[in-house]
Amino acid sequence: MKHAVPIILCLPILLAGCVSPVPVASDQCGASDLQYLVGQRGRVLDGMRFSQDVRVVQPGTSVTMDYREDRLNIRLDSRDVIVEVVCG
């Protein structure tokens, strides 16, 4: 019984080694600099030029599930309002 206490105390440390780390969000596409677009109408994108690949996602649009850190994703809602600007 006296050996059970150290084993029980070490169990959380051993289990922590089985957990994969959470990936750190990357801002390689520059999404953090474009957060001011959230809440604006999608038409503001018409006159903008981007130095990276941009994917504008409207409701009902099919998109691939591949993740690319350098691609900018701009999501619009059904009222044509920008709701999210993220890399991926």
C-alpha positions in Angstrom: 0.0 0.0 0.0 2.9 2.4 0.7 4.0 2.1 -2.9 0.6 3.0 -4.2 0.8 6.7 -3.1 3.9 7.6 -5.2 2.4 5.8 -8.2 -0.9 7.7 -7.9 1.0 11.0 -7.5 3.1 10.4 -10.6 0.1 9.3 -12.7 -0.9 12.8 -14.0 2.7 13.4 -15.1 2.8 10.1 -17.0 -0.5 10.8 -18.6 0.6 14.3 -19.7 3.1 12.7 -21.9 0.3 11.1 -23.9 -1.4 14.4 -24.8 -0.4 16.0 -28.1 0.4 19.8 -27.9 -2.1 22.3 -29.2 -0.8 23.9 -32.4 0.1 27.6 -32.0 -1.9 29.9 -34.3 0.3 31.3 -37.0 -0.2 34.8 -38.5 1.9 34.1 -41.6 -0.9 35.4 -43.8 -1.2 38.7 -41.9 -4.8 38.2 -40.6 -4.1 40.1 -37.4 -3.4 43.3 -39.4 -6.8 43.0 -41.2 -9.1 42.5 -38.2 -10.5 46.0 -38.8 -12.4 44.4 -41.7 -14.6 42.4 -39.3 -18.1 43.9 -39.2 -17.7 45.7 -42.6 -19.6 44.9 -45.8 -17.9 42.5 -48.2 -17.8 45.1 -50.9 -14.8 46.8 -49.1 -12.8 43.9 -50.5 -13.4 45.0 -54.1 -10.8 47.7 -54.1 -8.2 45.9 -51.9 -5.1 44.2 -53.2 -3.4 41.4 -51.2 0.1 40.1 -51.5 -1.0 36.5 -50.5 -3.6 34.0 -51.6 -7.0 35.1 -50.4 -10.1 33.0 -50.1 -13.5 34.7 -49.6 -16.0 32.3 -48.2 -19.6 33.1 -48.5 -22.4 31.1 -46.9 -23.0 27.8 -48.8 -19.7 28.0 -50.5 -17.7 24.7 -50.7 -14.1 25.0 -49.6 -11.3 22.5 -49.4 -10.3 21.5 -45.9 -6.5 21.8 -46.5 -4.8 24.2 -44.1 -2.3 26.7 -45.5 -0.7 29.1 -43.1 0.0 31.6 -45.9 -3.6 31.8 -47.2 -6.0 34.5 -45.9 -9.6 33.4 -45.4 -12.3 36.0 -45.2 -15.7 34.7 -44.1 -18.9 36.5 -44.9 -22.3 36.0 -43.4 -25.7 35.9 -45.2 -25.9 39.7 -45.0 -22.6 40.1 -46.8 -20.9 41.2 -43.6 -17.3 40.1 -42.9 -17.4 37.9 -39.7 -14.0 36.4 -39.7 -10.5 37.0 -41.0 -8.1 34.1 -40.4 -5.1 32.3 -41.8 -5.7 28.8 -43.2 
